[in-house]
Amino acid sequence: MNNKELLNCPCPEDQVMMVEYGYPHPESWDGVSEIKCLECGKRVGRWSGRVLEGDDYENRFGRNLKPTLK
Protein backbone atom coordinates (compact mmCIF):
# COMPACT_ATOMS: atom_id res chain seq x y z
CA MET A 1 0.00 0.00 0.00
CA ASN A 2 1.44 3.37 -0.95
CA ASN A 3 1.04 6.61 1.00
CA LYS A 4 -1.81 7.90 -1.19
CA GLU A 5 -3.77 4.68 -0.57
CA LEU A 6 -3.09 4.85 3.18
CA LEU A 7 -4.34 8.45 3.31
CA ASN A 8 -7.45 7.48 1.31
CA CYS A 9 -8.44 10.97 0.14
CA PRO A 10 -9.69 12.03 -3.32
CA CYS A 11 -7.14 14.83 -3.72
CA PRO A 12 -4.28 14.77 -6.27
CA GLU A 13 -1.23 12.72 -5.30
CA ASP A 14 1.04 15.79 -5.52
CA GLN A 15 -0.82 17.20 -2.49
CA VAL A 16 0.31 14.34 -0.21
CA MET A 17 3.12 15.24 2.17
CA MET A 18 5.14 13.26 4.72
CA VAL A 19 5.49 14.93 8.14
CA GLU A 20 8.42 14.48 10.51
CA TYR A 21 8.09 15.51 14.17
CA GLY A 22 11.30 17.31 15.05
CA TYR A 23 12.81 18.20 18.38
CA PRO A 24 11.40 19.31 20.89
CA HIS A 25 8.15 17.46 19.98
CA PRO A 26 7.51 14.72 22.59
CA GLU A 27 7.35 12.14 19.79
CA SER A 28 10.30 13.50 17.79
CA TRP A 29 11.58 10.95 15.33
CA ASP A 30 14.21 10.94 12.63
CA GLY A 31 11.77 10.03 9.90
CA VAL A 32 8.16 10.24 8.81
CA SER A 33 5.51 10.14 11.55
CA GLU A 34 2.37 11.03 9.62
CA ILE A 35 1.00 11.44 6.13
CA LYS A 36 -0.93 14.64 5.39
CA CYS A 37 -2.93 15.99 2.46
CA LEU A 38 -2.21 19.67 1.88
CA GLU A 39 -5.47 20.17 -0.01
CA CYS A 40 -8.09 18.67 2.32
CA GLY A 41 -6.02 18.54 5.54
CA LYS A 42 -6.60 14.84 6.26
CA ARG A 43 -3.83 13.32 8.40
CA VAL A 44 -3.04 9.65 9.03
CA GLY A 45 -0.47 8.12 11.38
CA ARG A 46 2.38 6.28 9.70
CA TRP A 47 2.44 3.27 12.02
CA SER A 48 -1.13 3.07 13.30
CA GLY A 49 -2.94 4.10 10.12
CA ARG A 50 -5.47 6.00 12.23
CA VAL A 51 -6.89 9.38 11.24
CA LEU A 52 -5.34 12.21 13.27
CA GLU A 53 -7.52 15.20 14.12
CA GLY A 54 -6.80 18.59 15.68
CA ASP A 55 -3.67 18.54 17.82
CA ASP A 56 -3.60 14.72 17.90
CA TYR A 57 -0.31 13.15 16.82
CA GLU A 58 1.15 9.74 16.03
CA ASN A 59 2.97 7.99 18.86
CA ARG A 60 6.44 6.86 17.89
CA PHE A 61 6.28 3.40 16.29
CA GLY A 62 2.49 3.43 16.91
CA ARG A 63 3.03 2.42 20.53
CA ASN A 64 0.48 2.94 23.29
CA LEU A 65 -2.34 2.02 20.99
CA LYS A 66 -5.44 0.47 22.44
CA PRO A 67 -5.79 -3.09 21.16
CA THR A 68 -8.67 -3.69 18.80
CA LEU A 69 -11.06 -6.45 19.76
CA LYS A 70 -12.30 -8.80 17.08
C-alpha positions in Angstrom: 0.0 0.0 0.0 1.4 3.4 -1.0 1.0 6.6 1.0 -1.8 7.9 -1.2 -3.8 4.7 -0.6 -3.1 4.9 3.2 -4.3 8.5 3.3 -7.5 7.5 1.3 -8.4 11.0 0.1 -9.7 12.0 -3.3 -7.1 14.8 -3.7 -4.3 14.8 -6.3 -1.2 12.7 -5.3 1.0 15.8 -5.5 -0.8 17.2 -2.5 0.3 14.3 -0.2 3.1 15.2 2.2 5.1 13.3 4.7 5.5 14.9 8.1 8.4 14.5 10.5 8.1 15.5 14.2 11.3 17.3 15.1 12.8 18.2 18.4 11.4 19.3 20.9 8.1 17.5 20.0 7.5 14.7 22.6 7.3 12.1 19.8 10.3 13.5 17.8 11.6 10.9 15.3 14.2 10.9 12.6 11.8 10.0 9.9 8.2 10.2 8.8 5.5 10.1 11.5 2.4 11.0 9.6 1.0 11.4 6.1 -0.9 14.6 5.4 -2.9 16.0 2.5 -2.2 19.7 1.9 -5.5 20.2 0.0 -8.1 18.7 2.3 -6.0 18.5 5.5 -6.6 14.8 6.3 -3.8 13.3 8.4 -3.0 9.7 9.0 -0.5 8.1 11.4 2.4 6.3 9.7 2.4 3.3 12.0 -1.1 3.1 13.3 -2.9 4.1 10.1 -5.5 6.0 12.2 -6.9 9.4 11.2 -5.3 12.2 13.3 -7.5 15.2 14.1 -6.8 18.6 15.7 -3.7 18.5 17.8 -3.6 14.7 17.9 -0.3 13.1 16.8 1.1 9.7 16.0 3.0 8.0 18.9 6.4 6.9 17.9 6.3 3.4 16.3 2.5 3.4 16.9 3.0 2.4 20.5 0.5 2.9 23.3 -2.3 2.0 21.0 -5.4 0.5 22.4 -5.8 -3.1 21.2 -8.7 -3.7 18.8 -11.1 -6.4 19.8 -12.3 -8.8 17.1 
